[in-house]
């Protein structure tokens, strides 16, 4: 597979961002595309804690909802 030019790569990144913004909104597009894995995990933990402080009850646990004690 030939290497992509900088212009094509930039175009693909713009398209990817546009798709994320349409699907998830600007904030989650930023979270998904601009943050490292560790930053995303901290952000999601903060989001959950904020929701709980404002009275949102934790729902059913999903398989991907795991503790991040992978140290």
Order of alpha helices (4+ residues) and beta strands (2+ residues): alpha-alpha-alpha
